[in-house]
Amino acid sequence: MSFIQKLKQNKQRPLFVLAPMADVTDVAFRTVIAEAQSPDIFWTEFVSADGLIRATEIGKYKLKKDLLFDKELQRPIIVQLFSSTYQYMYEATKLCIELGFDGVDVNMGCPDKSIEKQKCGAAMIKNPELAIDVIKACRDARRDFCLGGDNADFSVSVKTRVGYNAVELDTWIPILLEQELDLITIHARTRKEMSKVEADWSHVKTVVKMRDEWAEKNPGKVVPLIFGNGDVLDISDAYEKCKNSNADGAMIGRAMFGNPWLFKDIENLNASEKFIPSREDRIKALIRQVEVFDKELGDVKSFAVMKKFFKTYMTGFDDAKEIREKIMSMESAGEVIGFLKN
Ligand SMILES: Cc1cc2nc3c(=O)[nH]c(=O)nc-3n(C[C@H](O)[C@H](O)[C@H](O)COP(=O)(O)O)c2cc1C
């Protein structure tokens, strides 16, 4: 049984997890989140399996930075990969098992043209045979390289949308259910909708129902958990959305911007008061994130990646705008840290 299934059994409530977000949920942001309050599960940003296996040494060095995580604090953690080639997915999953990840998730929802050109991301919805193939690659790698083989704790999951141009749950979900996944996360929009319309969690409810009916007809098979994703505002909203859709969990993305403390509210699900960070909390968190960014990623990522966080942290207190404007004009981590510490 995978760690996800065990976690769900232990918690007896919906699971609240961190969404994969490219250039956002990197090791630096995850450090700040973990030090505030960890989610039930972390996700990495998506990483190209082909790149991890085929790139030049420098290319591999850069990509492996996306696989960095604190082995004590940032746990459990699932790595998200994309590929349309069995062999690369198999080898990249092996690498991630060796690096100590708790599971692998296949991206089947990304609408980015450069990803779809590689027949990856949301393009997988249009090409189920490829989707089946890369999921099999992950499962085969688990069987071959995990202690315990098919029964290892290591999870294999998919994050997808409700369809490509239109809702296609009736055809797409039965295909995924047959793959004996541990988890399917449903981003409650089609590919065509991108993020422009409101996420429709009634689709999550439909998928949970399909899963339950499928499980009844298929005793003995691995039954995936179903997580919903899209437009969750905070923990109480996530809880409500899970209650209404019967989802096993909620995956939270953009609500994390400037709020690494979001998962603190898991501890007081029944309390009406939300945790509100102080000015000092915000400044300290930003300092910490800039420090880790500089140490771990400074040699491969542009400082602009870090700068987009400044606005999200420096808000909600009197001199926030003043501080923000000041640090936006700075070009190095040292300068920003020095200024904030003073
Ligand atoms: C900046 C950014 C980067 C993202 N990168 C990824 C990614 O690497 N993999 C993925 O599956 N989804 C990615 N997403 C989509 C989110 O995981 C999530 O599905 C989407 O934002 C909807 O959830 P939310 O409303 O809670 O943000 C990204 C979204 C944003 C805003």
The ligand as an SDF file (V2000), in Angstrom:
LIG
                    3D

 31 33  0  0  0  0  0  0  0  0999 V2000
    2.9920   29.7620  -11.6960 C   0  0  0  0  0  0  0  0  0  0  0  0
    2.3040   28.4300  -11.8330 C   0  0  0  0  0  0  0  0  0  0  0  0
    3.0440   27.3120  -12.1610 C   0  0  0  0  0  0  0  0  0  0  0  0
    2.4230   26.0570  -12.3120 C   0  0  0  0  0  0  0  0  0  0  0  0
    3.1940   24.9560  -12.5630 N   0  0  0  0  0  0  0  0  0  0  0  0
    2.6160   23.7230  -12.5790 C   0  0  0  0  0  0  0  0  0  0  0  0
    3.4040   22.5370  -12.6940 C   0  0  0  0  0  0  0  0  0  0  0  0
    4.6370   22.5680  -12.7550 O   0  0  0  0  0  0  0  0  0  0  0  0
    2.7380   21.3450  -12.7250 N   0  0  0  0  0  0  0  0  0  0  0  0
    1.3740   21.2540  -12.6360 C   0  0  0  0  0  0  0  0  0  0  0  0
    0.8180   20.1470  -12.6670 O   0  0  0  0  0  0  0  0  0  0  0  0
    0.6150   22.3570  -12.5070 N   0  0  0  0  0  0  0  0  0  0  0  0
    1.2000   23.5690  -12.4510 C   0  0  0  0  0  0  0  0  0  0  0  0
    0.4200   24.6750  -12.2520 N   0  0  0  0  0  0  0  0  0  0  0  0
   -1.0230   24.5140  -12.0120 C   0  0  0  0  0  0  0  0  0  0  0  0
   -1.3130   24.3930  -10.5030 C   0  0  0  0  0  0  0  0  0  0  0  0
   -0.6960   23.2490   -9.9560 O   0  0  0  0  0  0  0  0  0  0  0  0
   -2.8300   24.3030  -10.2560 C   0  0  0  0  0  0  0  0  0  0  0  0
   -3.3360   23.2000  -10.9610 O   0  0  0  0  0  0  0  0  0  0  0  0
   -3.5670   25.5480  -10.7090 C   0  0  0  0  0  0  0  0  0  0  0  0
   -2.8820   26.7270  -10.3320 O   0  0  0  0  0  0  0  0  0  0  0  0
   -4.9810   25.5970  -10.1140 C   0  0  0  0  0  0  0  0  0  0  0  0
   -4.9520   25.5210   -8.7060 O   0  0  0  0  0  0  0  0  0  0  0  0
   -5.0680   26.8450   -7.7770 P   0  0  0  0  0  0  0  0  0  0  0  0
   -6.3310   27.5390   -8.1770 O   0  0  0  0  0  0  0  0  0  0  0  0
   -5.0810   26.3170   -6.3770 O   0  0  0  0  0  0  0  0  0  0  0  0
   -3.8670   27.6790   -8.0780 O   0  0  0  0  0  0  0  0  0  0  0  0
    1.0190   25.9310  -12.1450 C   0  0  0  0  0  0  0  0  0  0  0  0
    0.2770   27.0760  -11.8210 C   0  0  0  0  0  0  0  0  0  0  0  0
    0.9000   28.3000  -11.6480 C   0  0  0  0  0  0  0  0  0  0  0  0
    0.0610   29.4840  -11.2810 C   0  0  0  0  0  0  0  0  0  0  0  0
  1  2  1  0
  2  3  1  0
  2 30  2  0
  3  4  2  0
  4  5  1  0
  4 28  1  0
  5  6  2  0
  6  7  1  0
  6 13  1  0
  7  8  2  0
  7  9  1  0
  9 10  1  0
 10 11  2  0
 10 12  1  0
 12 13  2  0
 13 14  1  0
 14 15  1  0
 14 28  1  0
 15 16  1  0
 16 17  1  0
 16 18  1  0
 18 19  1  0
 18 20  1  0
 20 21  1  0
 20 22  1  0
 22 23  1  0
 23 24  1  0
 24 25  2  0
 24 26  1  0
 24 27  1  0
 28 29  2  0
 29 30  1  0
 30 31  1  0
M  END
$$$$
